[in-house]
Amino acid sequence: MAILIIASHDRPDRWARELLAREPDLDVRVWPDVGNADDVEYVLAWKPPPGALTVLPNLAVVFSLGAGVDHLLADPDFPDHVAVVRVVDPYLTAGMREYVVLHTLRYHKNQPALDQQQCDHVWDDRARELRQADERGVGILGLGELGHACAEALTRLGFDVAGWSRTPRDIPGITCFDGRGGLDALLGRTEILVCLLPLTPETEGILDADLFSKMPKGACLINAARGGHLIDEDLIPALESGRLAHATLDVFRTEPLPADHLFWGHPQITVTPHNAAITDPRSVVVQILADIDRHRKGDALSNLVDTQLGY
């Protein structure tokens, strides 16, 4: 039994060290040094090259080294018989919670306008007219592990928080919407919209001009999910028309964001380098090793992904 790590941009050597620190006798390999492909039963992956998994005839389980699994299921040659497990990392959850709270507070406290005033050496008293958190509607698209944690954190800060998911959810203190009609209801009350959805065929391009038109004029957007959720061409017109006031983007259709992309220099857009939340090998390898042990005993895997739904 061998474990293969395919994560060229996600510190593969560190993942290997963490695995071996806990179980020194493991056969751990790092792509592209596969060795005998017949030995590999488990893969730890982040954005593996298309078709990379097809050369592993005995592959049983793939562990996604990130919050989503779209980077795996986008491969048309992904093996149908292989189980996919998502990791649940308290450090990743904490990082996303911090990121969402940070940028929600930036917009709530009107910090972009204050920053511009500092650059301009002016003081406009209108920028000091702040509202209370309970007067500010915040909407969370996606109420999974990350969305749930962010919604609860913002609720504790006093914001009027609502969330939307594909299927009904019940979270104390948070107004929950679901389905297409529920999405429109959420948007109508949302001044700061946070996207934490999984990327699926149904959510691809969900952040578009039609969605923006259903939000209060001057609303703000935070996308920390996937670049594929946003229709790039719709964002700048929404900002320049005043439909949206600001946008914070941590994810992009092409990563890293091309140097000539318009998002870099737009005064109403904040870009960050897909660092809202980073999976930490220290905690995740414990879950992975426990699941490998379960699999070898014939027990059910934790956090198994429904590959048809995409999460």
RAFENHU-V574107 format. One record per residue. PSI is psi in degrees with one decimal (* if undefined). BURIAL is + if it has 16 or more other C-alpha atoms within 10 Angstrom, else -. Layout:
psi;burial
PSI;BURIAL
PSI;BURIAL
This chain:
psi;burial
126.2;-
151.1;+
128.0;+
132.3;+
120.7;+
93.7;+
68.1;+
-27.0;+
13.7;-
47.8;+
57.6;-
-36.6;+
-34.5;-
-40.1;-
-42.4;+
-44.2;+
-41.4;-
-39.3;+
-47.7;+
-26.5;-
-30.0;-
-33.9;-
87.8;-
-21.0;-
1.3;-
147.9;-
97.8;-
129.3;+
151.2;+
123.9;+
137.6;+
11.7;-
77.0;-
-30.6;+
-144.4;-
110.6;-
-24.4;+
-23.3;-
-21.8;+
117.3;+
-21.5;+
139.8;+
134.9;+
120.3;+
143.9;+
112.9;+
57.9;+
150.7;+
142.2;-
132.6;-
-2.6;-
-31.0;-
-13.5;+
-15.6;-
5.7;-
91.1;+
-23.3;-
16.9;-
131.6;+
-40.5;+
137.4;+
127.9;+
122.4;+
125.2;+
39.2;+
179.6;+
-26.4;+
172.2;+
7.5;+
-30.4;+
-21.0;+
-48.8;+
-13.3;+
-16.1;-
114.7;+
-17.9;-
13.8;-
128.6;-
127.7;+
-29.1;-
-6.2;-
132.3;+
143.4;+
129.0;+
130.3;+
148.6;+
147.2;+
109.3;+
117.9;+
-30.5;-
-40.6;+
-43.4;+
-43.7;+
-41.5;+
-43.2;+
-40.2;+
-44.7;+
-43.1;+
-47.6;+
-41.8;+
-44.3;+
-52.8;-
-28.0;+
-44.4;+
-36.6;+
-46.2;-
-39.9;+
-39.3;+
7.0;+
34.5;+
-37.8;-
-40.1;+
-38.5;+
-37.7;+
-41.7;-
-38.1;-
-37.6;-
-42.6;-
-35.7;-
-5.9;-
43.1;-
165.5;-
109.2;-
114.4;-
-22.8;-
-30.4;-
-13.2;-
-5.0;-
88.2;-
155.2;-
162.7;-
155.0;-
-35.8;+
-5.6;-
-0.4;-
118.4;+
122.0;+
132.4;+
136.1;+
118.0;+
111.4;+
115.4;+
38.6;+
-155.7;-
-47.9;-
-45.5;+
-40.7;+
-46.6;+
-41.7;+
-40.6;+
-43.3;+
-39.5;+
-42.6;+
-34.3;+
-40.5;+
-26.1;-
-3.6;-
0.2;-
154.3;+
93.3;+
135.6;+
156.6;+
158.6;+
139.2;+
166.2;+
-41.1;+
159.8;-
141.3;-
155.7;+
105.0;-
117.9;-
132.7;-
-2.5;-
127.7;+
121.8;+
131.8;+
157.7;+
162.2;+
175.6;-
-45.7;-
-35.8;-
-31.4;+
-44.5;+
-39.6;+
-40.8;+
-46.2;+
-37.6;+
-19.5;+
7.6;+
118.1;+
-24.3;+
114.5;+
127.5;+
120.4;+
117.2;+
32.0;+
152.7;+
151.4;+
112.8;+
170.7;+
-30.9;-
-28.0;-
-6.4;-
124.1;+
18.4;+
-28.5;+
85.6;+
-177.4;+
-37.6;+
-44.3;-
-45.2;-
-34.5;+
-18.4;-
-1.4;+
158.2;+
143.4;+
133.8;+
15.0;+
169.0;+
152.5;+
137.1;+
115.5;+
107.9;+
22.3;+
-85.1;+
147.0;+
-29.5;+
-12.7;+
-26.2;+
132.7;+
102.7;-
-42.8;+
-16.8;-
-16.9;-
-52.1;+
-42.8;+
-36.6;-
-37.2;+
-45.4;+
-20.1;-
-11.4;-
-3.5;-
-45.1;+
148.9;+
-41.2;+
160.8;+
137.7;+
125.7;+
123.6;+
-8.7;+
151.9;+
157.7;+
-36.2;-
123.1;-
136.1;-
157.7;-
125.1;+
143.2;-
-25.3;-
10.5;-
142.1;-
-23.2;-
-31.4;+
-46.8;-
2.9;-
128.9;-
-15.4;-
9.6;+
130.3;+
125.3;+
141.2;+
154.6;-
54.8;-
49.7;+
18.8;-
-41.1;+
129.2;+
131.1;+
133.6;+
116.3;+
-29.0;+
-39.4;-
-33.5;+
-35.8;+
-25.9;+
-45.4;-
-42.9;+
-46.4;+
-36.6;-
-38.9;-
-35.7;+
-41.7;+
-42.1;-
-44.1;-
-41.0;-
-23.0;-
-5.8;-
13.7;-
165.7;-
142.9;-
148.4;+
149.6;+
41.7;-
136.7;-
137.6;+
103.2;-
-19.6;+
-36.7;-
-29.1;-
13.0;+
*;+
